[in-house]
Amino acid sequence: MSVPKAWSDATRTTALALIGQYGEDAEVMAIMRAAELAALGDVAGLAQWDDIIACILAIEAGDSAARRLQ
């Protein structure tokens, strides 16, 4: 059994904003941003966007903890 990820408010807010703006394309948009940061060598930025991508996937899979803002 896996332990739920503790998403930061910023990660959840960004994920929800992308879903609100792009719908089912939110993951693709987040992947494109992550790729831009990877190309620039921004490791910290890439890590943040990797979390956002994972949060988007969790929300789309029905994980209510990923959707909830504190």
C-alpha positions as CSV (number, residue, x, y, z in Angstrom):
1,M,0.0,0.0,0.0
2,S,1.5,3.4,-1.0
3,V,1.4,6.5,1.2
4,P,-0.4,9.5,-0.3
5,K,1.9,12.3,-1.5
6,A,1.8,15.4,0.6
7,W,1.4,18.1,-2.1
8,S,2.2,21.7,-1.3
9,D,-0.5,24.3,-1.7
10,A,1.5,25.9,-4.6
11,T,1.7,22.5,-6.4
12,R,-2.0,21.8,-6.0
13,T,-2.9,25.4,-7.0
14,T,-0.8,25.2,-10.1
15,A,-2.1,21.7,-11.0
16,L,-5.7,22.8,-10.6
17,A,-5.1,26.0,-12.5
18,L,-3.7,24.1,-15.4
19,I,-6.6,21.6,-15.4
20,G,-9.0,24.5,-15.3
21,Q,-7.4,26.2,-18.2
22,Y,-6.3,23.3,-20.4
23,G,-8.6,20.5,-19.3
24,E,-7.3,17.1,-20.4
25,D,-4.3,18.8,-22.0
26,A,-3.0,20.0,-18.6
27,E,-0.5,17.2,-18.3
28,V,0.9,18.0,-21.8
29,M,1.3,21.7,-21.0
30,A,3.1,20.8,-17.7
31,I,5.4,18.4,-19.5
32,M,6.2,21.1,-22.1
33,R,7.1,23.5,-19.3
34,A,9.2,20.9,-17.5
35,A,11.1,20.2,-20.8
36,E,11.9,23.9,-21.1
37,L,13.3,24.0,-17.7
38,A,15.3,20.8,-18.3
39,A,16.8,22.3,-21.4
40,L,17.9,25.3,-19.4
41,G,19.5,23.1,-16.8
42,D,17.1,24.3,-14.0
43,V,17.1,21.2,-11.8
44,A,15.0,22.8,-9.0
45,G,12.4,24.2,-11.4
46,L,12.2,20.8,-13.2
47,A,11.6,19.1,-9.8
48,Q,8.8,21.4,-9.1
49,W,7.1,20.8,-12.4
50,D,7.6,17.0,-12.0
51,D,5.6,17.3,-8.8
52,I,2.9,19.4,-10.6
53,I,2.7,16.7,-13.3
54,A,2.3,14.0,-10.7
55,C,-0.3,16.0,-8.9
56,I,-2.3,16.5,-12.2
57,L,-2.2,12.8,-12.7
58,A,-3.3,12.1,-9.2
59,I,-6.2,14.6,-9.5
60,E,-7.2,13.1,-12.9
61,A,-7.1,9.6,-11.2
62,G,-9.6,10.8,-8.6
63,D,-7.2,11.3,-5.7
64,S,-9.2,13.7,-3.4
65,A,-6.1,14.5,-1.3
66,A,-4.4,15.9,-4.4
67,R,-7.3,18.2,-5.1
68,R,-7.8,19.5,-1.5
69,L,-6.2,22.9,-0.6
70,Q,-5.4,23.4,3.1
